[in-house]
Amino acid sequence: MTHTKSLIPRLSKLSLLISAALSVQVNAQQASDQQIEQITVTTQKRVQSIQDVPASISAYNGDFLDSLGVGELDTLSEITPGLVIQEQSPNNPGFVIRGITSDSGSSQASPRVSIYYNGADISRSRGSYFEMFDIQRVEVVKGPQATLFGTAASVGALSVITNKPEEDFSAAVTIGAGNFAAKQVKGYVTGGNDTLQGRFAFSYRDRDGYIKNIAGEEGSQSADGTQQDDMHAIERTAYRASLRFLPTEKITADLTYTHEENQDSGTSFKNGLYAPTGGDTSPYSFVELS
């Protein structure tokens, strides 16, 4: 009986050690399965892990942006620390990084924030705002980037990469609607073989203005003139055609054509001293802009 009693504690200790070892293995396996997905960027003109790039970068993939409903370029400001994008109008946006602006308003001036679209420099204010659709990755680099993005990038750079053609066939269409008669349609189709692949993506957005413009109406100073649309209306059409040619395993050639047309009604810049006919100087009431 004495021998049996001394054996029971030993077996209990052994079972505890085995249980602890198995628990460590299970936890290690779970930790391995739950590793954070690696983020790769091309900020230094080559594919790298974001942890290996010696710069302050905010990077997002297309799936993440879609899950948050980021469909406009200025919406990036809401999720990117230190970045503000001011969409005064499609032909005069302002990009601010770390409090320093590039909002010059001149089509000739070199902005202090460089904007790249599929590797092409589109930094001039008249062409730096574009529709966000079928996006693969967005990278925001903060701080001087003259070596990689040109001498104009004295404050930082924003780079947008669109999705490339794929061999497997896939397609998708998204339809949306909202207030002020807003409607949106966007989608893509892609496919091909191991040598030649193609992709076509499109986006259309339309919305009525929400600041009434009385110019051209009866009772306004230009009653006999052309009746103007309400301010801040949107009508934007964009599409992108892409081809990918892979003659060998080491050669990849991408050809991308992008077309975008913006026919927005205009921005409600209201005079703070002189009120419209029968109105006031409040920025939220009607305007008289011919």
Secondary structure by P-SEA (a helix, b strand, c coil): caaaaaaaaaaaaaaaaaaaaaaaaaaaaaaaaacccbbbbccccccccccccccbbbbbcaaaaaaaccccccccccccccbbbbcccccbbbbbccccccccccccccccbbbbccccccccccccccccccccbbbbbcccccccccccccccbbbbbcccccccccccccccccccbbbbbbcccccccccccccccbbbbbbbbcbbbccccccccccccccccccbbbbbbbbbbbbbbbccccbbbbbbbbbbbbbccccccccccccccccccccccccccc
